[in-house]
Structure formats: C-alpha cells, structure tokens
C-alpha cells in the first residue's frame, strides 16, 4: 500500500488554462560547478570566466540543461504533483531564448494546455506550456512538458 501523502492534484483536477507560477531560484557558482561535474560538460563558456569574457555574451553562461533541471525542481516544489505524478513523459519544442548568467534568478509560469485521460495507466496526460523568466521578466526559455498524473481513486 502506498503511504505517500498526497498534496498534489489528481488528473481530474487539472484544467486547460490553469496557470501555476513557481518560486524563483538564483543560479550560482556552486550550481554550475556541480552540474559540470555531474554531466561532464566543462565547456569553457560555463567554467572559464576569462574565456567567456571574450564571447558574444561577455560572461559565463549557466548550462541550458542545468537551468531546465532547476525549473523542473521549481515545478515540483509547487506541490501540484506531489504524490500524484506517475512519470515525466515528454519534453517538446524546447527553446533557449536568452542566456542564463551566473547570478540570474529564474522562475517559471506553467499553463495547462491539454489533458488526455489514459485509463490503462490509472490517470492521464497533462500537457503543460512552460515559460521561464529571469529577474528582469525576460523570457529565457520555453517549451512544453507532458506529465502523467494519477486519477482520483474510486471512493
């Protein structure tokens, strides 16, 4: 028997047009260093300040995949999927619009754009448009996620 407490929404509680804004998080030196070590991506644009100073960005840029992972964590921290998520199924049409620099603070606006019941899984697919903004409210990345969410249990 699953004893995980449910805080999240069941599939039936998600509706097209529903919006959720995450908390924000500042991307720092430790984040970039940890991600470089974990992923093996030590590209100089991320890890070498002197090298990065001579690029079109003029400074180091956080890994795009690091920023995406942080946004995934921020989405989970909202609690809307806590105890009800089955799986993260798909990332679609992801675009990196602006760099995320060390010291930038990002947050996301999640908007439900479609739902599809999947009875065989005991839930359904929730398609979410994700918009990520920096501290200046500039779009830095956007895309679409599909997550599988449990249905409300029969009473």
WOSUL-V200470 format. One record per run of one state. SS is the DSSP state (alpha for helix, beta for strand, coil for the rest). FROM is the first residue (numbers start at 0). LEN is the number of residues. If there is no record, write none. Layout:
# WOSUL-V200470
ss:SS from:FROM len:LEN
ss:SS from:FROM len:LEN
This chain:
# WOSUL-V200470
ss:coil from:0 len:10
ss:alpha from:10 len:3
ss:coil from:13 len:5
ss:beta from:18 len:3
ss:coil from:21 len:3
ss:beta from:24 len:2
ss:coil from:26 len:2
ss:alpha from:28 len:11
ss:coil from:39 len:4
ss:alpha from:43 len:4
ss:coil from:47 len:1
ss:alpha from:48 len:5
ss:coil from:53 len:7
ss:beta from:60 len:1
ss:coil from:61 len:2
ss:alpha from:63 len:14
ss:coil from:77 len:7
ss:beta from:84 len:12
ss:coil from:96 len:4
ss:beta from:100 len:1
ss:coil from:101 len:3
ss:beta from:104 len:14
ss:alpha from:118 len:3
ss:coil from:121 len:1
ss:beta from:122 len:11
ss:coil from:133 len:5
ss:beta from:138 len:12
ss:coil from:150 len:5
